[in-house]
């Protein structure tokens, strides 16, 4: 959520910045500012009434001490009127605050100055590309055929037990999943991230805190009887560790990691784009989260990008890094870098990670602050990234490392497995 003070002082630049998303914010921002002006007026009246009540209360005490009972009772009648006025003003202030919050929930984050305007993924910028296309001397199979041939993943069994988008991993397929999770967690640990095992369901406050609500309610599995949501990403519980927290000093750099299954209702369109592991309702992911001083935000983002690059290079995968345009950047992010690996058998790029900075957008909602050198509260910056999401990594590993008589396992995974080839 944008800061109200920023909206008051940077109205035009916010409206202009949100045009990069092809989002016209003028009406909402004008409504916010009108409600805010009224809120401040009502708040001032409320404070004035509270001040008057305090003076009258003191006066009543003095009059009683002086034995002026009649005057004291007359003064008490004033408090009745003032209390009624106070109650009316409190209701008005609360309603206006709720109205402002509801309006501000509709405003996405303002894209960073490096983010270009654009409408869709077609306008994203390729920043870097690493590796070269695998050349096969035989007809390469897509991962769903390899999974069937070597009995690694049973998609139909998943449909039987649950439904489409919930695959069943078997034997070496299950072991490969576990090996990748452990490898990603160990690499995060080596990079200084503290591992957490987080809940897989969250309450509404947590989903609001990281921006999943009210923007992505249709993508989350919801349990109405308990008013809880299945997590769409580990970002939600991990970042919410610091909801309603004030860090005592400005000397901090918090690095968190965790493995979670993730659950998403909207699995996309039909066709080859969603076949096999390309798009699932349930998938495994290792997440990295940063809580940073604003001055460290850029450095943290670069560090996270390099971390993901290192994982992909150790797995021997061809990849490219994209900086998303305004229209393709997520609602809460100010800037996002997507990582895509090349799927040799499918002959296309598959997204495997998004690394994003949110500046103060999440911390405003989370009320996540730190005490600066002047002992004043200041909003933290938050960042997160997939390091990594497993399904498309597994798809690329199977396809790109296949031979005419099996699938080679990248050397970096050998310590986690009791086999080096499938």
N, C-alpha and C positions, 0 to 999 in steps of 0.2 A: 504494500500500500504506500502511496506517495505521502510525504509529510505535509500536513496542513500548512505549516509555515512556508514550505517551499511553494505550495500552490498560491499562497497570498503574495509572495514576492517575485515568483518566476512564472506567472500565468502564461505570458506569450511564448516564452521559450519552451514550456511544457507542451502547449498546443502544437507548436511547430515541430518539436521533437517527436510527438506521437504520430505526426503525419508520415513518418518513415514506416509506420505499421499500417498505413492507410486507415488510420483511426481518427475520426473527427471528435476531439474531446471538448470543443468549445461550449456546447450546451451543458454538458455535465459539469464542467469547471465553473461556468457561470452560476449554475444551480448550487454548487458547493459553496462558492463565495457569498452568494446571497443568504444561504442558510447559516453560514459562518458569521456573517455580519449580525444577523438577528440573534444568533447564539451568544455572541459577545455582549450584545446589548442586554439580553435577558440575564446573562451571567452577572453583569455589572449591577443590574437591579437587585438580583438575589443577594449579592455581597452587601449592597447598601441596606437592604432589609435586615440582614443578619447583624450588621453593625448597629442599626437602630434598636434591634431586640436586645443586644448586649448592653447598650446604654440604658434602656428602660429597665432591664433587670437589675442593673446596679442602682438605679434611682429608686426602685421599689425597696431594695434592701436598706438604703439610707433612710427612706421615709418611715419604714417600720421601726428602725432603730430610734428615730426621733419621735416615735409615738404618733405619727401622722397617719393613722390607719385609713381614714377616708381617702386621703390623697393617694395612698399606696394602692388601695383597691381600684381607684380610678385609673391609675397607671397600669394596673394589671389588665384592665379592659383593653388597653392599647395593644398589649401583647397578643390578645386573642385575634385582633384584626391583623396584626403583623404575621402571626403564625399562619393564618389563612392565606395571606399574600405570599408568604414564603413557600407554602405547599403548592400553590398554583404556579409560581415561578420555577420551582424544582421540576415539576412535571413538564413544563415548557422547555426547560434546559435539556432534560433527558430526552425528550422527543426530538428536539433539534439535533442533539448529538447523534442519536440513532439514525436520523435522516442523513446527516453528513457522512457517517460511516457507511451507510448503504450506498450512497452515491460514489464514495471513494473506492469501494470494492469493485466498481465497474471500470475503474481506470487502470490500464496495464502500466508496467514500468516504462520509463522513458529510455529509448535505446541510447547506448553509448555513442559518442561522437564518431567512433571508428565504424559503427554499423551503417551500412548503406541502405537507402530506401529500396523497397522491393515488395512484391506481392506473394511470392511462393518460393519453393525450393529451387526453381529455375533461375532465380536471381541471386542465389548464394555464391559467395566468392571462394574459389579454391586457393588456399593459402600455401599449401605444401603437399607434395606427393612423394611417397617413399616406396622403393621396391619396383619390381617389374612383373609383368604378367607371366604366369606359369605356362610353359609350353608342354603339351602332352604328346607322346607318340602313339596314343591310342584314344579311343572315344571316352572322354571323361564323363563320369556319372554325377548327377546332382546328389546332394546329401541325403535326400529322402530315399533314393535308390540304394545308396551306400549303406544307410542305416538299416534298410531291409535286408540287403545282401549279407551283412555281417551281424545281424540280429542285435543292433545297438539301441534302436528306438522303435517302439510300437505305437504308431499314431492311431491305428484303429482300436487298440485296446484302451487308449486314453478316451476315445470317443465313447466306447462302451461303458466305461466306468463313470465318466463325467460329461464329456461333450467335446466338440472340436476346439482345438487350441489348448488342450491339456495332455501333452504327450507322456508316455510311459517310457522311462529310460531303463535299459536292461543290461546286465552283465558289464562288459567293458564300456558300454555307453554310459552307464551310471558311474562307473569308476572314473571315467574321463571328466564327467561333471564335477565330481568331488575333488579330483586333482586340480582342475582349473580354479575352483573356489579357494582351495588351500594355497595355491600359487599366488593368486591375486591378494589374498589376505597377508601372506608372508611378505610380499613385495610392499604392500602398504605399511606393514609393521616396520620394515627396514627403512622406509621413508619417514618414519616418525609419527605415523597415525596410530591412535589408540583404538584397539578393537572393542566394539560393543556388540552384544547380542540383543537386538531390539525386539519389542512386540511387533506382531504382524497386523494388529488391528489398532486403530487410533480413534480418538473422540473428535467431535466437531471442532473444538478449539485448536487441536493440532493440525487438522486439515486446513483451517482458516489461516493458521500461523505461517504456513509455507506457501500458501497461494493456490492449493488444490481446490479449495472452496472460495467463492462460489463459481469459479471458472470451469472446473473439471468434474462436477458432481456426476455427470453422465458416464464418466469413464471409470468410476469406482464402484466396487461391490459394496452395497449398503445393507446393514442388518437393523431394520427399523425397531425391532423389539428391544434392542440394546442401545440403539442410537450410536452405532460404531461403524467404521469403514475399514475394509481390507486395504492395506497400503498399496498404492500404485508404484511406489519406489521407496527405497530405504532412506532417502532424503528426509521424508516426513518425520518418522520417529527420531532420527538422529539429530536433526536440527532442533526439534522441539525439546531436546534435553535442556536447552538454554532459554526456553520460553520463560518470561517474567524473571529474568536474571540480570543483576547489575554486577559486572565484573569490577573488583575493587580498585584496579589500577589500569593504566593504558599499556602496560608492558605484558602483552599476551599475544599468542598465536596458537589457536586451538585447532588440532587436527584429529578428526574422528573417522573411523572406518567401521564397516559392518557388512556382513553377508545377510541377505534376506531373500526369500521368494517374493515376487511382486505379482500383483493381480490387477488386470485391466479388462473392463467389460468390452470396450470398443476395440475390436481387433482389426478394423480396416475393411477394405474392399475384398471382393472375391478375385480369384485368379492366381497366377504364379507368384504375385507379390506376397501372398499369405500362405503359400504352400510350404509344407514341412515346418521348419523352425523359423521361417522368415517373419512370422507375426503370431504371437501367442497370447492367450488370456492369462496364463501363469508361466513365469520364467524366473530364473535365478540371476542375482546380480550382486556384485560387491560395489558398495558406494563409498566415496570419499567426500568428506564435508569439512569446510574451513570456516572458523569464526575469526575475523581479522579486524585490526585497526584499519580505518579507511586508507591511511597512507601505505599500507602493506597489500592492498587489494590487487594491484597490478602484478606485483611480484608473485603473490600466491597463485594467481591465475596462470602465469607462465610456468610455475613449478608444477601445477596440476596437469597442464598440457604436456609437459615433458615426461611426467610420470606415465601417462597413458601411451605416449609414443614408445617409451621403453618397454612396456608390456607387449605391444604389438610387434616390435622388432625382435624381442626374445622368442616370440611365438613363430617368427619367420613369415609374417603375413604382409602382403602389399597393402598399403593404406594411403588415404589422403585426408587432409584436414580442411574443413570448410568453416568460414565465418558466416553465420547465418544473416540474411538480410532482415530488415525490420519486420516484414510481413510473415517471416517464418520463425522469428524468435519467440520463445514461449512467453506467456502472459506476465510472469513474475521476473523474468530475466532482463538485465540491461544489455547483456552480450552473451552469445553462446557460440562455442566452437564444436562442431560435430566431427566425429571420426568415422570414416567408412572404410571397410575392408573390401577388397575385390574378390568376388566369388567367381572362380575360374570356370566352373562347370555351368553356372547360370549366366555367365558373361555379363555381370552387373555389379554395382556397388551396393553394399549393405551397411546401414548405420549400426555401429556397435557401442558408441559412447557419445554423450553430450557433456561438455564441461562449461559451466555457466557461472557468471557473477551476477549477484542480485543487488549489490550496493546496500542501501538501507531499506529496500522494499519489503523484505521479509522481516527484518528486525523491527520495523515500525509496527507491524502486526504482532510480532512476538514480544514486544517491549523488552528487547534485548539491548542492553546498554553497558557502557563502561564508564568509570570515573577518570576524567582526564587530569592533566597536571594541575589544573585549577580546582580539582575536586567537584567539577560539574559533570552531570550525566550527558553522555554523547552516544549516539546510535552506532552499533557495530556494523561491519559489512559481513555478508554471508556469501559463500561460494559452495558449489558441489559438482560432482561429476561421477559418471559410471566408470569403474575401474576393475572389472569391466562387466557388461551384460553378457550372459553366456550363450543364448541360443544362436545368434548369428556368428559368434566366434566359433562355436562348435561346427556350424554349417561350413564356414570358410576353412577350418582346420581339416575337416573330412575331405572337402573338395580339392583344396589346394595341395594337400600332402598325399593324395592318393597316387598309387602306382598301379601297374597292371596286375600286381599280385598282392595288394593290401594297402594299408594306410600307415604311413610313417608318423610316429609321435615326436613332436619337437623335443629336442634334448633337454630343454629347461623343465619339462614335465616328468622326465625319467625318474627323479628321486621320489615322486609322488605316486608312481605306478609300479606294478610288478610285471609290466610288459612294455616293450618299446615299439611294437608294431601290432596293428590289427589285421 
